[in-house]
Amino acid sequence: MKPSSQPEDHASRIDHLENFDNAELPKAIDKAFASGEAVQMRSELDDMPGFKAVRVYWRISLICMLGAFAAALDGYQVSIASSIVSNKGFISQMSGGGTKLNPTYVAVWGGMLSTGQLVGVGFLQLVTDRLGRKVAMHITWLTLCVSVALESAASNWLYWLFAKLIGGAGLGMMQATYPLYIAEQSPTQIRGFLTASYMFWYVAAQIFAPLALRQLALTNPYDFKIPIYTQWGMLGILLIINIFLPESPWWLVERTKYDKAEKVLASTHKGVPGYEVKNELAIIIATVEHERLVAAETKNPLIQIFKGTNLWRLFIAFWPKAMQQLAGQSVTNNYGTYFFQLAGNSSPFTVTIILAVCQLAGVLSSSLVTDKLGRRWLVLGLFGAGTLAVLGIGILGSFDYQSEQLGSVLVFFACVSNFGVIGGAGIAYSYVAEIPNQRLRARTAAVALMGSYCLGLTFNYTVPLMLEVWSVRTGYFFGATGAISCIIGWFVLPEIARRTSAEIDEMFEDKIAPRKFRKHVTRVQIFLEEKGTMERIPGEERV
């Protein structure tokens, strides 16, 4: 936001919003920007304490939690892909009656999953921008239905490969749509908590796949179809949720559907004390209009992403997701069961469940404190802990790690790795959804995720081969890459907790160093403080 040429002319500021029709608001706001007048771009309610906000904004919190539940299917599918490779029936079916899977098959399946994510995100970002978040949700659901149908019918490794491609596309679409939707719907002071709830459901669902396969291993070790069939029930729940969820008011404002945006805000914030729908709508419109004025010289959104400040924001949105891959997620999470099977553990399914509980604890604890402690230090601390743990795993590989004593230490390091990496992954989605400006949010988030999927594609293909050759010593490699990623993260990751989109825009436009975001006072904040001071002065004295 440009500095006002009349910062003290409070009478010139836009007031009495109830006198404006929704269609007139953008014109009034544009006129105010053009003349240098101050415009409110942060709500008075944004300073409400976090836990109180969850209670007061219970409707919108419920909506975001329902949207986050989509991640349960995401996590379940990924967990099935990593756990089912140890099922005797699956091994027999996919190896043509053998007792051991070809490591190349395992690597190609993982690589194809990431390839599908890449394709899905690239396609859906066009739909998300043009047709809306809800349409994108329905396309995601349909893609996942096709994927589960193919998995249910797969009879050899090639069919399973094709099912993983379609499933990856669906998962990529989901990850590019739902966290973005949640961030747009969430109140500022609890946006991190609600966005991270996507990762909570993702991890919670990952517990059930190994549990189901473990039970089958005891009762019917050659039956691997039942866990696949259970996904149909989750898809049914997801369809109901998609129908129930309202469209994002930010996208509606982007498309100049102001009346619909006002109706959504009125219904989702019904009963919130002090919530003035017209005022909140004007804040959204002002943020979007300001971004349009700044980007007026470049009309192609895809070109804008790779120019100037937007390119810098793209890199920042991408980097936490890159840190997630570079800190060794593929070793102890994506291929956790396969890793412990090669490490000589007698009960890889049990260890997988233990690791899933550690992941759940990591993402739950990080989501609860992210809005209070901030995103930056949590990301650096959690990924840093995961990096040290995976390095410890590599060091153990230089000794007799299959002994009972060192085997227990190996599981401990894997628990710490999962706690840190998955806890940090929940906050990584916040960076993907919050760092881009509103006009480019969907496309920037999609490109950032595509970058992380390229890393995932690389590691999903190479990690099984690394484990086959290096076994536990693979930890050395990810210890080094994780350390490098954390050092870079210290320089590039800003603090964005409890900041509105307008404030984040302003700090990037003013080229504030990322490490100084936390203490920087924005003009958006100053305006709100001045407005509060003026409102406390009696009318005659104000004149």
C-alpha positions as CSV (number, residue, x, y, z in Angstrom):
1,M,0.0,0.0,0.0
2,K,1.5,3.4,-1.1
3,P,2.1,5.9,1.6
4,S,-0.7,8.3,2.0
5,S,-0.1,11.9,0.8
6,Q,-2.7,13.0,3.4
7,P,-2.1,10.7,6.3
8,E,-3.8,13.0,8.8
9,D,-6.9,13.8,6.8
10,H,-9.2,11.4,8.6
11,A,-12.3,13.0,7.2
12,S,-11.2,12.0,3.7
13,R,-11.2,8.3,4.5
14,I,-14.0,6.0,3.3
15,D,-16.7,6.0,5.8
16,H,-20.4,5.0,6.1
17,L,-20.1,1.9,4.0
18,E,-23.7,1.1,4.5
19,N,-24.5,4.0,2.1
20,F,-22.7,2.2,-0.8
21,D,-24.1,-0.5,-3.0
22,N,-21.8,-3.4,-3.4
23,A,-21.1,-2.5,-7.0
24,E,-20.1,1.0,-6.0
25,L,-17.5,-0.1,-3.4
26,P,-14.7,-0.9,-5.8
27,K,-15.1,2.5,-7.5
28,A,-15.0,4.3,-4.2
29,I,-12.0,2.4,-3.1
30,D,-10.1,2.9,-6.4
31,K,-10.9,6.7,-6.1
32,A,-9.5,6.7,-2.6
33,F,-6.3,5.0,-3.7
34,A,-5.9,7.3,-6.6
35,S,-6.2,10.4,-4.4
36,G,-3.9,9.1,-1.7
37,E,-6.6,8.6,0.9
38,A,-6.2,5.9,3.5
39,V,-8.4,2.8,3.2
40,Q,-9.0,0.2,6.0
41,M,-7.5,-3.2,5.1
42,R,-7.5,-4.9,8.4
43,S,-10.4,-5.7,10.6
44,E,-10.7,-4.6,14.3
45,L,-11.6,-8.2,15.1
46,D,-8.2,-9.5,13.8
47,D,-6.7,-8.8,17.2
48,M,-9.0,-11.1,19.1
49,P,-7.1,-13.8,21.1
50,G,-6.7,-17.1,19.2
51,F,-8.7,-19.5,21.5
52,K,-11.5,-17.0,21.8
53,A,-11.6,-16.6,18.0
54,V,-12.1,-20.4,17.6
55,R,-15.1,-20.1,19.9
56,V,-16.5,-16.9,18.4
57,Y,-15.9,-18.0,14.8
58,W,-17.3,-21.5,15.4
59,R,-19.2,-21.6,12.1
60,I,-16.3,-20.7,9.9
61,S,-14.0,-23.0,12.0
62,L,-16.4,-25.9,11.4
63,I,-16.4,-25.2,7.7
64,C,-12.6,-25.1,7.5
65,M,-12.4,-28.3,9.6
66,L,-14.8,-30.0,7.2
67,G,-12.7,-28.9,4.3
68,A,-9.6,-30.2,6.0
69,F,-11.2,-33.6,6.4
70,A,-10.5,-34.1,2.7
71,A,-6.9,-34.7,3.7
72,A,-8.0,-37.9,5.4
73,L,-8.5,-39.5,2.0
74,D,-5.2,-38.0,0.9
75,G,-3.3,-39.5,3.8
76,Y,-5.1,-42.8,3.6
77,Q,-4.1,-43.2,-0.1
78,V,-0.5,-42.3,0.5
79,S,-0.4,-44.7,3.5
80,I,-1.9,-47.5,1.5
81,A,0.8,-47.0,-1.2
82,S,3.6,-47.2,1.3
83,S,2.2,-49.9,3.6
84,I,0.7,-52.3,1.1
85,V,4.1,-53.2,-0.4
86,S,4.7,-55.4,2.6
87,N,1.4,-57.3,2.3
88,K,2.0,-61.0,1.3
89,G,-1.0,-61.1,-1.0
90,F,0.0,-57.8,-2.7
91,I,3.6,-59.0,-3.2
92,S,2.3,-62.3,-4.7
93,Q,-0.2,-60.6,-7.0
94,M,2.2,-57.9,-8.2
95,S,5.3,-60.1,-8.6
96,G,3.5,-62.9,-10.5
97,G,3.4,-65.3,-7.6
98,G,6.8,-64.4,-6.1
99,T,7.7,-63.6,-2.5
100,K,9.6,-60.4,-3.0
101,L,8.8,-57.2,-4.9
102,N,11.2,-55.9,-7.5
103,P,12.6,-52.7,-6.0
104,T,12.3,-51.0,-9.4
105,Y,8.5,-51.6,-9.2
106,V,8.3,-49.9,-5.8
107,A,10.4,-47.0,-7.1
108,V,8.4,-46.5,-10.2
109,W,5.1,-46.6,-8.3
110,G,6.3,-43.9,-5.9
111,G,7.6,-41.9,-8.9
112,M,4.3,-42.2,-10.7
113,L,2.4,-41.0,-7.7
114,S,4.4,-37.8,-7.7
115,T,4.1,-37.5,-11.5
116,G,0.4,-37.6,-11.1
117,Q,0.5,-34.9,-8.4
118,L,2.4,-32.7,-10.8
119,V,0.0,-33.2,-13.7
120,G,-3.1,-32.8,-11.4
121,V,-1.9,-29.5,-9.9
122,G,-0.9,-28.1,-13.3
123,F,-4.3,-28.8,-14.7
124,L,-6.5,-27.8,-11.8
125,Q,-4.9,-24.4,-11.1
126,L,-6.6,-23.2,-14.3
127,V,-10.0,-24.5,-13.1
128,T,-9.5,-23.1,-9.6
129,D,-9.0,-19.6,-10.9
130,R,-11.6,-19.6,-13.6
131,L,-14.5,-21.7,-12.2
132,G,-14.0,-21.4,-8.5
133,R,-12.9,-23.4,-5.5
134,K,-16.0,-25.6,-5.3
135,V,-15.8,-26.7,-9.0
136,A,-12.2,-27.7,-8.4
137,M,-13.3,-29.7,-5.4
138,H,-15.8,-31.7,-7.4
139,I,-13.2,-32.4,-10.2
140,T,-10.9,-33.6,-7.5
141,W,-13.5,-36.0,-6.1
142,L,-14.3,-37.4,-9.5
143,T,-10.6,-38.0,-10.2
144,L,-10.2,-39.8,-6.9
145,C,-13.2,-42.0,-7.7
146,V,-11.5,-43.1,-11.0
147,S,-8.3,-43.8,-9.0
148,V,-10.0,-46.0,-6.4
149,A,-11.9,-47.9,-9.1
150,L,-8.6,-48.7,-10.9
151,E,-6.9,-49.8,-7.6
152,S,-9.8,-52.0,-6.9
153,A,-9.5,-53.8,-10.2
154,A,-5.6,-53.8,-10.4
155,S,-4.3,-57.3,-11.1
156,N,-0.6,-56.7,-12.0
157,W,2.1,-54.1,-11.3
158,L,1.4,-52.2,-14.5
159,Y,-2.3,-51.7,-13.7
160,W,-1.3,-50.6,-10.2
161,L,1.2,-48.1,-11.9
162,F,-1.7,-46.5,-13.9
163,A,-3.9,-46.4,-10.8
164,K,-1.1,-44.5,-8.9
165,L,-0.8,-42.0,-11.8
166,I,-4.5,-41.1,-11.6
167,G,-4.5,-41.3,-7.8
168,G,-1.5,-38.9,-7.7
169,A,-3.4,-36.5,-9.9
170,G,-6.3,-36.5,-7.5
171,L,-4.1,-36.0,-4.5
172,G,-2.2,-33.2,-6.2
173,M,-5.6,-31.5,-7.0
174,M,-6.7,-31.9,-3.4
175,Q,-3.5,-30.4,-2.0
176,A,-3.7,-27.4,-4.4
177,T,-7.4,-26.7,-3.6
178,Y,-8.3,-27.4,0.1
179,P,-5.5,-25.7,2.0
180,L,-6.0,-22.7,-0.3
181,Y,-9.7,-22.7,0.4
182,I,-9.2,-23.0,4.1
183,A,-6.7,-20.1,4.2
184,E,-9.1,-17.8,2.3
185,Q,-12.0,-18.7,4.6
186,S,-10.1,-18.5,7.9
187,P,-10.0,-15.5,10.3
188,T,-6.5,-13.9,10.4
189,Q,-5.6,-14.8,14.0
190,I,-6.4,-18.6,13.6
191,R,-5.5,-19.0,9.9
192,G,-2.4,-21.0,10.8
193,F,-4.3,-23.4,13.1
194,L,-7.1,-24.0,10.6
195,T,-4.7,-24.5,7.6
196,A,-2.6,-26.9,9.6
197,S,-5.7,-28.9,10.4
198,Y,-5.5,-30.2,6.8
199,M,-2.2,-31.9,7.8
200,F,-3.8,-33.2,11.0
201,W,-6.4,-35.1,9.2
202,Y,-3.9,-36.3,6.6
203,V,-1.8,-37.8,9.4
204,A,-4.7,-39.2,11.4
205,A,-5.9,-41.2,8.4
206,Q,-2.4,-42.6,7.9
207,I,-2.8,-44.6,11.1
208,F,-5.8,-46.6,9.7
209,A,-4.1,-48.1,6.6
210,P,-1.3,-49.9,8.5
211,L,-3.8,-51.0,11.2
212,A,-6.1,-52.5,8.6
213,L,-3.2,-54.3,6.8
214,R,-1.8,-55.4,10.2
215,Q,-5.1,-57.0,11.1
216,L,-5.3,-58.7,7.7
217,A,-1.7,-60.0,8.1
218,L,-2.9,-61.8,11.2
219,T,-6.2,-63.1,9.9
220,N,-5.9,-63.3,6.1
221,P,-2.3,-62.3,5.0
222,Y,-3.1,-62.7,1.3
223,D,-6.1,-60.3,1.2
224,F,-5.1,-56.7,0.3
225,K,-8.3,-55.5,-1.3
226,I,-10.4,-54.6,1.8
227,P,-8.3,-51.5,2.7
228,I,-8.7,-50.3,-0.9
229,Y,-12.5,-50.8,-0.8
230,T,-12.8,-48.7,2.4
231,Q,-11.8,-45.6,0.4
232,W,-15.3,-45.7,-1.2
233,G,-16.9,-44.8,2.1
234,M,-14.5,-41.8,2.6
235,L,-15.3,-40.6,-1.0
236,G,-19.0,-40.7,-0.1
237,I,-18.4,-38.5,3.0
238,L,-16.2,-36.1,0.9
239,L,-18.9,-35.6,-1.7
240,I,-21.4,-34.6,1.0
241,I,-18.8,-32.1,2.4
242,N,-18.1,-30.7,-1.0
243,I,-21.8,-30.0,-1.6
244,F,-22.1,-28.4,1.8
245,L,-19.1,-26.0,1.7
246,P,-19.8,-22.4,0.5
247,E,-17.7,-20.8,-2.2
248,S,-14.7,-18.7,-1.1
249,P,-15.7,-15.0,-0.7
250,W,-12.2,-14.0,-1.8
251,W,-12.7,-15.8,-5.1
252,L,-16.1,-14.3,-5.5
253,V,-14.7,-10.8,-5.0
254,E,-12.0,-11.6,-7.5
255,R,-14.8,-12.4,-10.0
256,T,-16.7,-9.2,-9.0
257,K,-19.6,-11.2,-7.6
258,Y,-19.9,-8.9,-4.6
259,D,-23.5,-9.7,-3.7
260,K,-22.7,-13.4,-3.5
261,A,-19.6,-12.7,-1.4
262,E,-21.7,-10.7,1.0
263,K,-24.2,-13.5,1.4
264,V,-21.4,-16.0,2.1
265,L,-19.8,-13.7,4.7
266,A,-23.2,-13.1,6.3
267,S,-24.0,-16.8,6.6
268,T,-20.6,-18.0,7.7
269,H,-20.2,-15.3,10.3
270,K,-23.7,-15.2,11.6
271,G,-23.9,-14.3,15.3
272,V,-20.3,-13.1,15.6
273,P,-20.4,-10.0,17.9
274,G,-19.1,-6.8,16.3
275,Y,-18.9,-8.4,12.8
276,E,-20.1,-5.9,10.2
277,V,-20.5,-7.7,6.9
278,K,-20.3,-4.6,4.7
279,N,-17.1,-3.5,6.4
280,E,-15.4,-6.9,6.1
281,L,-16.5,-7.1,2.5
282,A,-14.9,-3.7,1.9
283,I,-11.6,-4.9,3.4
284,I,-11.5,-7.9,1.0
285,I,-12.4,-5.6,-2.0
286,A,-9.8,-3.0,-1.0
287,T,-7.1,-5.7,-0.8
288,V,-8.0,-7.1,-4.2
289,E,-8.3,-3.7,-5.8
290,H,-5.0,-2.6,-4.4
291,E,-3.3,-5.7,-5.9
292,R,-5.0,-5.0,-9.3
293,L,-3.6,-1.4,-9.3
294,V,-0.1,-2.7,-8.4
295,A,-0.2,-5.3,-11.2
296,A,-2.0,-3.2,-13.8
297,E,0.9,-3.2,-16.2
298,T,1.0,-7.0,-16.6
299,K,-2.2,-8.8,-17.5
300,N,-1.0,-12.4,-17.9
301,P,-1.1,-14.0,-14.4
302,L,1.3,-16.7,-15.3
303,I,3.9,-14.2,-16.4
304,Q,3.4,-12.1,-13.2
305,I,4.3,-15.1,-11.0
306,F,7.8,-15.2,-12.5
307,K,8.5,-11.4,-12.3
308,G,10.0,-9.3,-9.5
309,T,8.4,-9.5,-6.1
310,N,6.0,-12.3,-7.1
311,L,8.9,-14.5,-8.1
312,W,10.4,-14.0,-4.6
313,R,7.1,-14.8,-3.1
314,L,6.9,-18.0,-5.2
315,F,10.2,-19.1,-3.9
316,I,9.3,-18.5,-0.3
317,A,6.0,-20.4,-0.8
318,F,7.9,-23.3,-2.3
319,W,10.8,-23.5,0.1
320,P,9.1,-25.0,3.2
321,K,7.7,-27.8,1.0
322,A,11.2,-28.3,-0.4
323,M,12.5,-28.5,3.2
324,Q,10.0,-31.2,3.9
325,Q,11.4,-33.3,1.0
326,L,15.1,-32.5,1.7
327,A,14.8,-33.4,5.4
328,G,14.1,-37.0,4.6
329,Q,10.3,-37.5,4.5
330,S,10.7,-40.2,1.8
331,V,12.9,-42.3,4.1
332,T,10.9,-42.5,7.3
333,N,7.5,-41.6,6.1
334,N,6.7,-42.4,2.5
335,Y,8.7,-45.7,2.5
336,G,8.6,-46.2,6.3
337,T,7.4,-49.8,6.1
338,Y,9.8,-50.7,3.4
339,F,12.6,-49.0,5.2
340,F,12.2,-51.0,8.4
341,Q,11.7,-54.2,6.5
342,L,15.1,-53.7,4.8
343,A,16.5,-52.7,8.2
344,G,15.6,-56.2,9.5
345,N,12.8,-55.1,11.8
346,S,10.6,-58.1,12.6
347,S,7.4,-56.0,12.8
348,P,7.5,-53.2,10.2
349,F,3.7,-52.6,10.4
350,T,3.8,-52.0,14.2
351,V,6.7,-49.6,13.7
352,T,4.7,-47.8,11.0
353,I,1.8,-47.3,13.4
354,I,4.2,-45.9,16.1
355,L,5.6,-43.5,13.6
356,A,2.1,-42.4,12.5
357,V,1.3,-41.6,16.2
358,C,4.5,-39.5,16.3
359,Q,3.4,-37.7,13.2
360,L,0.0,-37.0,14.7
361,A,1.6,-35.6,17.8
362,G,4.0,-33.4,15.7
363,V,1.3,-31.8,13.5
364,L,-1.2,-31.4,16.4
365,S,1.3,-29.6,18.6
366,S,2.6,-27.4,15.8
367,S,-1.0,-26.4,14.7
368,L,-1.9,-25.4,18.2
369,V,1.0,-23.0,18.7
370,T,1.6,-21.8,15.1
371,D,-0.5,-18.6,15.5
372,K,0.9,-17.8,18.9
373,L,4.6,-18.6,18.4
374,G,4.7,-17.9,14.7
375,R,5.5,-19.9,11.5
376,R,9.2,-19.1,10.9
377,W,10.8,-20.5,14.1
378,L,8.5,-23.5,14.2
379,V,9.4,-24.5,10.6
380,L,13.1,-24.1,11.2
381,G,13.0,-25.9,14.5
382,L,10.9,-28.8,13.4
383,F,12.7,-29.5,10.1
384,G,16.0,-28.9,11.9
385,A,15.0,-31.7,14.5
386,G,14.0,-34.0,11.6
387,T,17.3,-33.4,9.9
388,L,19.3,-34.2,13.0
389,A,17.3,-37.4,13.5
390,V,17.7,-38.6,10.0
391,L,21.4,-37.9,10.2
392,G,21.4,-40.0,13.4
393,I,19.8,-42.8,11.4
394,G,22.7,-42.6,8.9
395,I,25.3,-42.7,11.7
396,L,23.6,-45.9,13.1
397,G,24.0,-47.4,9.6
398,S,27.8,-47.5,10.3
399,F,27.2,-49.9,13.2
400,D,25.2,-53.1,13.8
401,Y,21.8,-51.4,13.6
402,Q,20.0,-54.8,13.5
403,S,21.0,-55.5,17.1
404,E,18.2,-55.2,19.7
405,Q,19.8,-52.1,21.3
406,L,20.6,-50.1,18.2
407,G,17.3,-51.3,16.6
408,S,15.5,-49.5,19.4
409,V,17.6,-46.3,18.8
410,L,16.8,-46.5,15.1
411,V,13.1,-46.5,15.8
412,F,13.6,-43.6,18.2
413,F,15.4,-41.5,15.6
414,A,12.6,-42.4,13.1
415,C,10.0,-41.1,15.6
416,V,11.8,-37.8,16.0
417,S,12.2,-37.5,12.3
418,N,8.5,-38.0,11.7
419,F,7.5,-35.7,14.5
420,G,9.7,-32.9,13.1
421,V,9.2,-33.3,9.4
422,I,5.4,-33.9,9.5
423,G,4.9,-31.2,12.1
424,G,6.7,-28.8,9.9
425,A,4.8,-29.9,6.8
426,G,1.5,-28.7,8.4
427,I,3.0,-25.2,8.6
428,A,4.5,-25.5,5.1
429,Y,0.9,-25.5,3.7
430,S,0.4,-22.2,5.5
431,Y,3.3,-20.7,3.5
432,V,2.0,-22.1,0.3
433,A,-1.5,-20.6,0.9
434,E,-0.6,-17.3,2.6
435,I,2.5,-16.0,1.0
436,P,1.1,-15.3,-2.6
437,N,-1.1,-12.3,-3.1
438,Q,-4.8,-12.9,-3.7
439,R,-4.9,-12.4,-7.4
440,L,-2.1,-14.9,-8.0
441,R,-2.8,-17.2,-5.0
442,A,-4.1,-20.2,-6.8
443,R,-1.5,-20.2,-9.6
444,T,1.5,-19.4,-7.3
445,A,0.4,-22.1,-4.9
446,A,0.1,-24.6,-7.8
447,V,3.6,-23.7,-9.1
448,A,5.1,-24.0,-5.6
449,L,3.5,-27.4,-5.1
450,M,4.6,-28.5,-8.6
451,G,8.2,-27.7,-7.5
452,S,7.9,-29.7,-4.4
453,Y,6.3,-32.6,-6.4
454,C,9.4,-32.5,-8.7
455,L,11.5,-33.1,-5.7
456,G,9.1,-35.8,-4.5
457,L,9.2,-37.4,-7.9
458,T,13.0,-37.5,-7.7
459,F,13.1,-39.0,-4.2
460,N,10.1,-41.4,-4.6
461,Y,12.0,-43.0,-7.5
462,T,15.5,-42.9,-6.0
463,V,14.9,-43.6,-2.3
464,P,13.9,-47.3,-2.7
465,L,17.1,-47.7,-4.8
466,M,19.1,-45.8,-2.1
467,L,17.7,-48.1,0.6
468,E,18.5,-51.2,-1.5
469,V,22.1,-50.1,-1.9
470,W,22.9,-48.0,1.2
471,S,20.2,-49.2,3.5
472,V,20.1,-47.2,6.8
473,R,23.1,-45.1,5.7
474,T,20.8,-43.3,3.4
475,G,20.3,-41.0,6.4
476,Y,23.7,-39.4,5.7
477,F,22.5,-38.0,2.4
478,F,19.3,-36.5,3.8
479,G,21.1,-35.2,6.9
480,A,23.3,-33.1,4.5
481,T,20.4,-31.9,2.3
482,G,18.2,-31.1,5.3
483,A,21.0,-29.0,6.9
484,I,21.5,-27.0,3.7
485,S,17.7,-26.4,3.4
486,C,17.5,-25.2,7.0
487,I,20.3,-22.7,6.5
488,I,18.6,-21.3,3.4
489,G,15.3,-21.2,5.3
490,W,16.8,-19.1,8.0
491,F,17.5,-16.4,5.5
492,V,14.4,-16.5,3.3
493,L,11.4,-17.5,5.5
494,P,9.4,-14.5,6.9
495,E,7.0,-14.4,9.9
496,I,3.4,-14.1,8.6
497,A,1.4,-15.2,11.7
498,R,-1.6,-13.0,12.4
499,R,-0.9,-10.8,9.4
500,T,-3.6,-10.0,6.8
501,S,-3.1,-10.4,3.1
502,A,-2.8,-6.6,2.8
503,E,-0.1,-6.4,5.4
504,I,1.9,-9.2,3.7
505,D,1.5,-7.4,0.4
506,E,2.7,-4.2,1.9
507,M,5.9,-5.7,3.4
508,F,6.8,-7.4,0.2
509,E,6.2,-4.2,-1.8
510,D,8.4,-2.3,0.7
511,K,11.1,-5.0,0.4
512,I,11.2,-5.7,4.1
513,A,13.8,-8.4,4.9
514,P,12.1,-11.7,5.7
515,R,13.8,-11.9,9.1
516,K,12.3,-8.5,10.1
517,F,8.6,-9.2,9.2
518,R,7.7,-10.2,12.8
519,K,8.5,-6.7,14.3
520,H,7.7,-4.5,11.4
521,V,4.7,-2.1,11.9
522,T,2.7,-1.8,8.7
523,R,0.7,1.2,7.5
524,V,-2.3,-1.1,7.6
525,Q,-1.8,-1.4,11.4
526,I,-1.1,2.4,11.8
527,F,-4.4,3.2,10.0
528,L,-6.4,0.9,12.3
529,E,-4.7,2.4,15.4
530,E,-5.5,5.9,14.2
531,K,-9.0,5.0,13.4
532,G,-9.5,3.5,16.9
533,T,-8.0,6.7,18.5
534,M,-10.4,8.9,16.5
535,E,-13.4,6.9,17.4
536,R,-12.6,7.3,21.1
537,I,-12.5,11.1,20.8
538,P,-15.9,12.9,21.3
539,G,-17.5,14.2,18.1
540,E,-17.0,17.9,18.8
541,E,-13.3,17.5,19.6
542,R,-12.8,15.3,16.6
543,V,-14.1,18.1,14.3
